[in-house]
């Protein structure tokens, strides 16, 4: 067979037409209704929600949620969605409340710098992030649909944080029931406390190794719980602030009151610091110490920006102020 220039031109035209025929067939098949089922299903199964970074279409029924902040983990859990992982401060224990609810929690690294690799390997279908991690939002959103919640300081009230997440996760009914339960507990506790606590001053502070002693003010979540209960605070703790640090041993009277709830960050060295404080002569002179009204409470009092910790705090208040 003699291959001429004309023959080569015919073959090229044939191959060109064959290529476009195959490509057209593939596109027709791919765009046909039968092959768009998965695409349509994805659109049906996602909801557009607004958050700090704009709008994101998130799964209606997410199964593999990573909640980077432990407070978001706890609130998701309370709303009926159990996340598969969270992040924590290196060297600090997981809150007792979460340990009691779910036991060991998969960690994706430090709360200030979570591991993108660990998050990717867990194959989440939804990531709940926060504005302190705004710099890695683009990478997170490439892994899975990502919502970003406000993490300013002082943070929004625990009630606002809980409501915002409930709206995003489409769990308003569960949220309303949990908040109704909260207000019912507040009313019950008010009645149980009775008139005897109207004039008492309830103090709340903390101590930690290398940091010292501090007290919490009205902007702290516990301050807001005390306010809901109508509990009075010592004069120094009535200000519109989150916490007041650098309480010296000479000014320990700032944490005195008719009852004192003292928390720590939960590390062994923090517990040792608290023990050393309780041995100080000036500590022994406090009225609240002499009357044996000091209550050492868990780490969940430090940053209770979730409904599970709030309920645990109400348990403590009932135990120590009512039952004892």
C-alpha positions as CSV (number, residue, x, y, z in Angstrom):
1,X,0.0,0.0,0.0
2,X,1.4,3.4,-1.0
3,X,0.9,6.0,1.7
4,X,0.4,9.4,0.1
5,X,0.1,12.8,1.6
6,X,-3.6,12.7,0.8
7,X,-3.9,9.4,2.8
8,X,-2.2,10.9,5.8
9,X,-4.6,13.8,5.7
10,X,-7.6,11.5,5.6
11,X,-6.3,9.5,8.7
12,X,-5.7,12.7,10.6
13,X,-9.3,13.8,9.9
14,X,-10.6,10.4,10.9
15,X,-8.7,10.4,14.2
16,X,-9.8,14.0,15.0
17,X,-13.5,13.2,14.3
18,X,-13.2,10.0,16.4
19,X,-11.6,11.8,19.3
20,X,-14.4,14.4,19.4
21,X,-17.0,11.8,19.0
22,X,-15.7,9.9,22.0
23,X,-15.4,13.1,24.1
24,X,-19.0,14.1,23.2
25,X,-20.3,10.7,24.1
26,X,-18.5,10.9,27.5
27,X,-19.9,14.3,28.2
28,X,-23.4,13.2,27.2
29,X,-23.3,10.2,29.5
30,X,-21.8,12.2,32.4
31,X,-24.4,14.9,32.1
32,X,-27.3,12.5,31.7
33,X,-29.9,12.4,34.6
34,X,-28.9,8.8,35.5
35,X,-25.3,10.0,36.2
36,X,-26.3,13.2,38.0
37,X,-27.9,11.3,40.9
38,X,-24.9,11.7,43.1
39,X,-24.4,15.3,42.3
40,X,-28.1,16.1,42.9
41,X,-27.9,14.1,46.1
42,X,-25.0,16.2,47.4
43,X,-26.9,19.4,46.7
44,X,-30.0,18.0,48.4
45,X,-28.0,16.9,51.4
46,X,-26.2,20.2,52.1
47,X,-27.5,23.4,53.6
48,X,-26.0,26.9,53.0
49,X,-25.1,28.5,56.4
50,X,-23.6,31.9,57.2
51,X,-20.6,32.1,59.5
52,X,-17.6,34.3,60.2
53,X,-16.0,33.6,56.8
54,X,-19.1,34.0,54.7
55,X,-21.3,31.2,53.4
56,X,-20.7,27.4,53.2
57,X,-22.8,24.5,52.1
58,X,-22.6,21.9,54.9
59,X,-24.0,18.4,55.1
60,X,-27.5,18.1,56.5
61,X,-26.5,15.0,58.5
62,X,-22.8,15.1,59.0
63,X,-21.3,11.9,60.2
64,X,-17.6,12.8,60.7
65,X,-17.4,16.1,62.4
66,X,-14.1,17.6,63.7
67,X,-14.8,20.3,66.3
68,X,-11.4,22.0,66.8
69,X,-12.4,23.8,70.1
70,X,-13.4,21.6,73.0
71,X,-16.3,23.9,73.8
72,X,-17.7,23.4,70.2
73,X,-17.1,19.6,70.7
74,X,-19.1,19.7,73.9
75,X,-22.0,21.8,72.5
76,X,-22.1,19.5,69.4
77,X,-22.3,16.5,71.6
78,X,-25.2,18.1,73.6
79,X,-27.0,18.8,70.4
80,X,-26.9,15.2,69.3
81,X,-23.8,15.1,67.1
82,X,-20.7,13.4,68.4
83,X,-17.6,14.8,66.8
84,X,-14.8,12.4,65.9
85,X,-11.9,14.7,67.1
86,X,-10.9,17.9,68.7
87,X,-7.7,19.9,69.6
88,X,-6.3,20.7,73.0
89,X,-3.6,22.8,74.6
90,X,-0.4,20.8,74.8
91,X,0.3,19.6,78.3
92,X,-3.2,20.3,79.6
93,X,-5.7,17.6,80.5
94,X,-9.0,17.1,78.8
95,X,-11.9,18.6,80.7
96,X,-13.5,16.1,83.2
97,X,-16.9,16.8,81.7
98,X,-15.8,15.5,78.2
99,X,-13.9,12.6,79.7
100,X,-17.1,11.5,81.6
101,X,-19.2,11.8,78.4
102,X,-17.0,10.2,75.7
103,X,-13.8,9.0,77.3
104,X,-10.7,9.3,75.1
105,X,-11.0,11.9,72.4
106,X,-9.0,11.8,69.2
107,X,-6.6,14.8,69.1
108,X,-5.7,16.7,66.0
109,X,-2.9,18.6,67.7
110,X,-2.5,21.8,69.7
111,X,-5.5,24.1,69.9
112,X,-3.4,27.0,68.6
113,X,-1.9,25.0,65.7
114,X,-3.9,21.9,64.8
115,X,-2.3,19.4,62.4
116,X,-3.8,19.7,58.9
117,X,-2.3,16.2,58.1
118,X,-4.2,14.6,61.1
119,X,-7.4,16.4,60.1
120,X,-7.0,15.2,56.5
121,X,-6.4,11.6,57.5
122,X,-9.6,11.5,59.6
123,X,-11.6,12.3,56.4
124,X,-14.2,14.7,58.0
125,X,-17.3,15.7,56.3
126,X,-17.6,18.9,58.4
127,X,-15.0,21.0,60.3
128,X,-16.1,23.4,63.0
129,X,-13.2,25.9,63.3
130,X,-12.9,29.4,64.9
131,X,-11.7,32.8,64.1
132,X,-8.4,32.4,65.9
133,X,-7.5,29.9,63.1
134,X,-8.5,32.2,60.3
135,X,-5.1,31.8,58.7
136,X,-5.6,28.1,58.0
137,X,-9.3,28.4,56.9
138,X,-8.5,28.0,53.2
139,X,-6.6,24.8,53.8
140,X,-9.4,23.5,56.2
141,X,-12.1,24.3,53.7
142,X,-10.2,22.3,51.0
143,X,-10.3,19.2,53.3
144,X,-14.1,19.5,54.1
145,X,-16.8,22.1,54.4
146,X,-15.7,24.4,57.2
147,X,-17.5,26.8,59.4
148,X,-15.7,29.4,61.4
149,X,-17.2,30.7,64.7
150,X,-16.3,33.8,66.7
151,X,-13.3,33.3,69.0
152,X,-12.7,36.9,70.1
153,X,-11.6,37.7,73.7
154,X,-13.5,38.1,75.9
155,X,-15.6,35.5,74.0
156,X,-19.3,35.7,73.4
157,X,-21.4,34.4,76.2
158,X,-21.8,30.7,76.4
159,X,-25.5,31.1,75.6
160,X,-24.6,33.0,72.3
161,X,-22.0,30.4,71.3
162,X,-24.5,27.6,72.0
163,X,-27.3,29.2,70.0
164,X,-25.0,30.1,67.0
165,X,-23.9,26.5,66.7
166,X,-27.4,25.1,67.1
167,X,-28.6,27.3,64.2
168,X,-25.7,26.2,62.0
169,X,-26.2,22.5,62.8
170,X,-30.0,22.9,62.4
171,X,-30.6,21.7,65.9
172,X,-32.8,24.6,67.2
173,X,-35.4,22.3,68.7
174,X,-32.8,20.4,70.8
175,X,-31.2,23.8,71.8
176,X,-34.5,25.2,72.9
177,X,-35.2,22.2,75.1
178,X,-31.7,22.3,76.7
179,X,-32.1,26.0,77.4
180,X,-35.5,25.4,78.9
181,X,-34.0,22.8,81.1
182,X,-31.2,25.2,82.1
183,X,-33.7,27.9,83.2
184,X,-35.7,25.4,85.1
185,X,-32.6,24.3,86.9
186,X,-31.9,27.9,87.7
187,X,-35.4,28.4,89.2
188,X,-35.1,25.2,91.2
189,X,-31.7,26.1,92.6
190,X,-32.9,29.6,93.5
191,X,-35.8,28.1,95.5
192,X,-33.4,25.6,97.1
193,X,-31.0,28.4,98.1
194,X,-33.8,30.4,99.6
195,X,-33.4,33.6,101.5
196,X,-30.3,32.5,103.4
197,X,-28.1,33.1,100.5
198,X,-29.4,36.6,99.6
199,X,-26.7,38.4,101.6
200,X,-23.9,35.9,101.1
201,X,-21.0,36.8,98.9
202,X,-19.9,33.9,96.6
203,X,-16.2,34.2,95.5
204,X,-14.7,32.5,92.4
205,X,-11.0,32.3,91.7
206,X,-8.2,30.2,90.4
207,X,-4.5,29.4,90.8
208,X,-1.9,27.8,88.6
209,X,1.8,27.0,88.6
210,X,3.9,29.9,87.4
211,X,0.8,32.2,87.0
212,X,-0.3,32.9,90.5
213,X,-3.8,33.7,91.7
214,X,-6.7,35.4,89.9
215,X,-10.4,36.1,90.3
216,X,-13.2,36.1,87.7
217,X,-15.6,38.9,87.0
218,X,-19.1,39.4,85.6
219,X,-18.1,38.7,81.9
220,X,-16.9,35.2,82.7
221,X,-19.4,32.5,82.0
222,X,-19.5,31.6,85.7
223,X,-20.1,35.2,86.6
224,X,-23.1,35.1,84.2
225,X,-24.4,31.9,85.9
226,X,-24.0,33.5,89.3
227,X,-26.0,36.5,87.9
228,X,-28.8,34.3,86.6
229,X,-29.0,32.8,90.2
230,X,-28.9,36.2,91.8
231,X,-25.8,35.4,93.8
232,X,-23.8,38.3,95.1
233,X,-20.0,38.6,94.6
234,X,-17.3,40.1,96.7
235,X,-16.7,43.8,95.8
236,X,-13.5,43.2,93.8
237,X,-15.3,40.6,91.6
238,X,-18.3,42.8,90.6
239,X,-16.6,44.6,87.8
240,X,-17.5,44.1,84.1
241,X,-14.3,42.1,83.3
242,X,-13.4,38.5,82.5
243,X,-10.7,37.9,85.0
244,X,-8.4,39.9,87.2
245,X,-4.9,38.4,87.7
246,X,-1.9,39.1,89.8
247,X,-3.7,38.6,93.1
248,X,-0.8,38.6,95.6
249,X,-0.7,36.8,98.9
250,X,-0.9,40.2,100.6
251,X,-4.2,40.9,98.8
252,X,-5.7,37.5,99.3
253,X,-8.7,39.2,100.9
254,X,-9.9,39.9,97.3
255,X,-10.9,36.2,97.1
256,X,-12.5,36.0,100.5
257,X,-16.2,35.7,100.9
258,X,-18.9,33.5,102.5
259,X,-18.0,30.7,100.1
260,X,-15.1,30.3,97.7
261,X,-15.0,28.1,94.6
262,X,-11.4,27.7,93.6
263,X,-10.3,26.1,90.3
264,X,-7.1,25.2,88.5
265,X,-6.0,24.2,85.0
266,X,-5.8,20.6,86.1
267,X,-2.1,19.8,85.6
268,X,-0.2,18.1,88.5
269,X,1.9,21.2,89.1
270,X,-1.2,23.3,89.3
271,X,-2.7,21.1,92.0
272,X,0.7,21.3,93.8
273,X,0.5,25.1,93.6
274,X,-3.0,25.1,95.0
275,X,-1.8,22.8,97.9
276,X,1.1,25.2,98.6
277,X,-1.3,28.2,98.6
278,X,-3.6,26.4,101.2
279,X,-0.6,26.1,103.5
280,X,0.2,29.9,103.5
281,X,-0.4,31.7,106.9
282,X,-2.4,34.5,105.1
283,X,-4.6,31.9,103.5
284,X,-5.4,30.5,106.9
285,X,-6.6,33.9,108.0
286,X,-9.3,34.2,105.4
287,X,-12.8,34.0,106.8
288,X,-13.9,31.6,104.2
289,X,-11.1,29.2,105.1
290,X,-11.8,29.5,108.9
291,X,-15.4,28.7,108.3
292,X,-14.5,25.7,106.0
293,X,-16.4,27.1,103.0
294,X,-13.7,26.6,100.4
295,X,-14.6,24.2,97.5
296,X,-12.0,23.0,95.1
297,X,-13.7,22.5,91.8
298,X,-12.7,21.0,88.4
299,X,-11.0,22.4,85.4
300,X,-14.4,22.8,83.6
301,X,-14.9,26.0,85.7
302,X,-12.0,27.7,83.9
303,X,-13.6,28.1,80.5
304,X,-17.1,26.7,80.6
305,X,-18.3,28.0,77.2
306,X,-20.6,25.0,76.6
307,X,-23.9,23.6,78.1
308,X,-22.3,20.4,79.4
309,X,-19.8,22.4,81.6
310,X,-22.6,24.8,82.7
311,X,-24.7,21.9,83.9
312,X,-21.7,20.4,85.8
313,X,-21.2,23.8,87.5
314,X,-24.9,23.9,88.5
315,X,-24.3,20.4,90.0
316,X,-21.4,21.7,92.0
317,X,-23.4,24.8,93.2
318,X,-26.3,22.5,94.3
319,X,-24.0,20.1,96.1
320,X,-22.0,22.7,98.0
321,X,-24.4,25.5,98.6
322,X,-27.6,23.5,99.1
323,X,-26.8,19.9,100.1
324,X,-24.0,20.8,102.4
